[in-house]
Amino acid sequence: MLDLQSGKPRIFDGGDRRFSVTTLETAAQAVVGVLEHPDETKNRGVYVQDLLITQNKILALAKKVAPEKTKSWEPVPTSTALLKSASDAALAEGDHSLLVLFNYLFVSFFAEGYGGQYEKLDNELLGVAGNKTDADVEAILAPLLK
């Protein structure tokens, strides 16, 4: 989403759809939680999140953290429906490239109806706090944008 090289972040379907995010640290805590609760997590996916966020919120936080670097950024509106259609056509032609895969991933995160926002969380069961804030996101973005 934040294309640090080009300065042209792609914003999917307006950028206001909330999606679940987690840090690597929290994912590791969740793995420990699964190992500590084998019966409760047996044969099923588990869902953890640190916070719900939107693309526009991430972009706003990036601009706050590094205004000098991001002031010239021009968001590129991108349609997940068009991405999916293009990837479906490419796949039908036998294209199994990473571009096709990544387009499907973007659709799964940002398109309506695909579950980018987890409805049921296992945070409590797995001992995951899930309480990240805007300041935490800024701290993650700061070294990436400097």
N, C-alpha and C positions, 0 to 999 in steps of 0.2 A: 504494500500500500504506500508507505512513505519511500519513494524512490530517491534515495540520498544522492545518487549520481546525477540524475537529470533535473532534479528539482521540480518534477511534475508528478505529484502524488495522484494516483488513480483513486477516485471516490466512486464507490459502487452504489448505484440506485439512490443517489442523493446523500448518502453518508450518515443517515440518522438512525439506521437500524442497529439496535443494541445486540451485542454478542458477548459471550462468555470468554474471559481470558484468564490465564494463570501463568505464573512464573515457573521456571525450571525447579526452583527450590520447593515450591508448593507441590509440583508434580512428584518430586522425590518424597515429600512428606506423605503424599497419597499412596505411593507404593508401600511405604512402611505401614500405613494404615491398613492396606489390603492384606499384607502379611500378618498383621495382628488380628484381623477379622476374616479368617478364611471362610467360615460358614456363611457369614452375611454377604460376602462378595463372590461366592463360588458361582461360576458359569454365567456371569453377567458383566456388562460394562459398568464402570463407576464414573460419576460425574462430579468434578470439582471445579471451582472457579475462585479467583481472587477478587474479581469485580466484573460488573457489566459496563461496557463502554461502547462508544460509537466511533466511527472513523473521523467524523468531524471533531469530536472531543480530542482524539489523539492528535489531529492536525493542530487544533487550537493550543494544546499543551506543548507541542513541538515549537510552535511560533512563540510561545511564552518563554520557553527554555533558551531558544537560540534565534531571537528576532533578526539579528544581522544576517544569519544564514538563510532563514526561511522567508524573509520579506519579499523575495522575488518568486517564490514558489507559486505556480499556477496549477491548481487542481484540475485534473482531467476527468470530466464526468464519464462514467463507464456503466453500461447496461449489463447486468448479469444475464438477462434473457438473451441478448446478442452473443455473449460469451458462450452460453450453453448451446445455443444454436450452432455457432461456429465449431465448437468442440464436437458436437454430435455429428456434424457433417465430416469433420476431419477424421473422427473415429470410424465412420462408415467407409471412408476411403482407405482405412488401414493405418492411419497415423496414430501411433502410440507414444508420441513424443512427450517430453516434460511440459511443454506449453499446453498441450491438451489437458494433461493431468492438473496443472496449476489452475487453468481456467475452471475446471470442475471444482477444485478446492475453493476458489473465490466464490463460486455460486453457492457452495454448501455453507460458507461463513456468512455471506452477505445477502443472499436472495431470500425473499419471504417464503416461509414454509419449509425450510431445510434444516432448522434446528441449530442455528448459530448461538442462540440463547437457550441454555439448559433450563428446563422447567423444573426438574427434580434434582436436587444436589445431594451428594454424599459427604459433604464437608464435615458435618458433625460426627458421623460414624467414623470417618477416617482421621479425625483430629486435625483438620485443616481449618485455619481461622477464616480465610477468605475475606479479609478486611483491608485490602489495599485501597489507597486513596489517590487523589490526583497528585499529591506530593510524591508518592511512590512511583507513579508513572513518569513524572518529571525526572526523578532520579535515574530511572532506566533510560530515558531518552537523552539525558545530558551528555553522557560519554559518546553516544552514537552521533550526536549533532555537532560536536566540537571539532 
